[in-house]
Amino acid sequence: MARIKPFKGVRPPRHLVEEVASRPYDVLNSEEARIEAEGNDKSLYHIIKPEIDFEIGFDEHDPAVYDKAVENFKKFQDNGWLVQDNKENYYIYAQTMNGRTQYGFVVGAWVPDYMEGRIKKHELTRRDKEEDRMKHVRCNNANIEPVFFAFPDNEVLEEIIRKTTAGEPEYDFVAPDGFGHTLWVIDDDDTIATITKEFDKIPHLYIADGHHRSAAAALVGAEKAASNPNHTGDEEYNYFMAVAFPASHLNIIDYNRVAKDLNGLTPEQFIKRLEENFIVEDKGTEIYQPNALHNFALYLDGRWYSLTAKPGTFDDSDPIGVLDVTVSSDLILRDILGITDLRSDKRIDFVGGIRGLGELQKRVDSGEMAMALALYPVTMDQLINIADTGNIMPPKTTWFEPKLRSGLVIHKLD
C-alpha cells in the first residue's frame, strides 16, 4: 500500500513565485539556465544549476558548485524568497497545456516503498546521474525538485481534487513556455487524513518521469536511516517529495528518432528493405502523423511515408514486444541501419514530440540527418503493464509534457 504523508512545504511568497519557479534541472543545459536566470537573483536555477554563478565552462560537478547550492538555498530562505509553511500540508498542483489540465497531489512518498518495489519504475538509471542528484539532496538536506508519479484512478481523491480546485489557488500563472501552473494548499486536517487513508488503499505508485531523482532521493533517505542509531522510521528523511497524478490525467507524447545515415543504402534500397516487414505508402510532401499502434511515419528524401508493421512482426501479448519503440528498434534501426545501442550510438538522436513533426523534417532537410521516424505514443496502460510485469522500457520511449515546474514547493529532510 502506498504510504504518504503531508509535509511543511518550503515555498515562495505568492508575489515572488514567477521569479523563483524554473524548469527542471535536466531539461536544459548550463548555458540555457544562465540565459533564463539572467538578471534574476531569485531564480531557482541558482540552487538547482548553481554552476551558473561561476565562469562559463566551470565543472558543474566540482564540490564548489554543490557548496554554492547550499549557500544559495540558505540565502533564499534568509531573504524570505522561500518560506516554510508552519504546518504539514498536502498541495494540489495543476498543469495546463493546449487547453488540457492535469491535477496531481504533492506528497511525501515513503522511502521503503521505493526500496522494496511498491513504487514501480519502468526505466534503467545511470549511476553517475544518480550520484549527482544524491550529492545535491545530501548537501541541501532537502528535495529541491519533485518527482513525477502516476497512480490508478481513485474516485474519493478525484472528488477532493474537484472540491479543492473550486477554491482560491495559492499560485496561478503562465510560465514563459505558455504552460499554466496552479497550486492549492490543503491544510484542512480532515481532508489531509482522507488523502493519507485513500493512498494507503493504492497498491502501487508508478514513476512517470524523474527516475534519477527518485533513486537519488530514496537512496539518501535510506543512507540517513542507516547512519542514525536512534532511527525510528518516522523521521522526515524517510519521505521524499513527489507529485502524484491519477493515471487518466496523464498524456504521454511521442518520442521520435532521427538517423544520420542510411548505413550505405540509397533511399530506394532503404525503402525496399522496409517493405520486407512493413506496408509502405508514399504520402507525399505533407507531414504525415502516425494514426495507430504499429503505424509509423518516415521522412526521407523530401517525402513522408506511412509504415504499417505486418502481422507477425510484433507480439501484442508481450509488454515489451507490443511497443512500437521495440518494433522500430529491432526491424529498422538494428536490422537495416545497424544501430544497436540507443544509449550511446552517435548516429542516432531523439526528438521529443513537443517539438512537432516539423522539427523532424527540418533536421533531415538541413542535411544534418538522413531520415526521421515518428512513432505513435506509448499509453499509460502500457507503461503500467511494463512496470507491473517487472519489465524495463527501451531507452527514449516516453516523453511527458508539461514538465513539473520546480520551486513551487520544496521538502526539507529534517
Secondary structure, DSSP 8 states (H G I E B T S, - for coil): ---EE-B--EE--GGGHHHH-B--GGGS-HHHHHHHHTT-TT-THHHHSGGGGS-TT--TTSHHHHHHHHHHHHHHHHTTSSEE-SS-BEEEEEEEETTEEEEEEEEEEEHHHHHTTSEE--S---HHHHHHHHHHHHHHTEE-S-EEEEE---HHHHHHHHHHHTS--SEEEE-TTS-EEEEEEE--HHHHHHHHHHHHT---EEEEE-HHHHHHHHHHHHHHHHH-TT--S-SGGGEEEEEEEEGGG--EE-EEEEES--TT--HHHHHHHHTTTEEEEEEETS-----STTEEEEEETTEEEEEEE-TTSS-TTSTTTT-HHHHHIIIIIITTT----TTT-TTEEEEEGGG-HHHHHHHHHTTS-SEEEE-----HHHHHHHHHTT----SS--EESS---BTS-BEE--
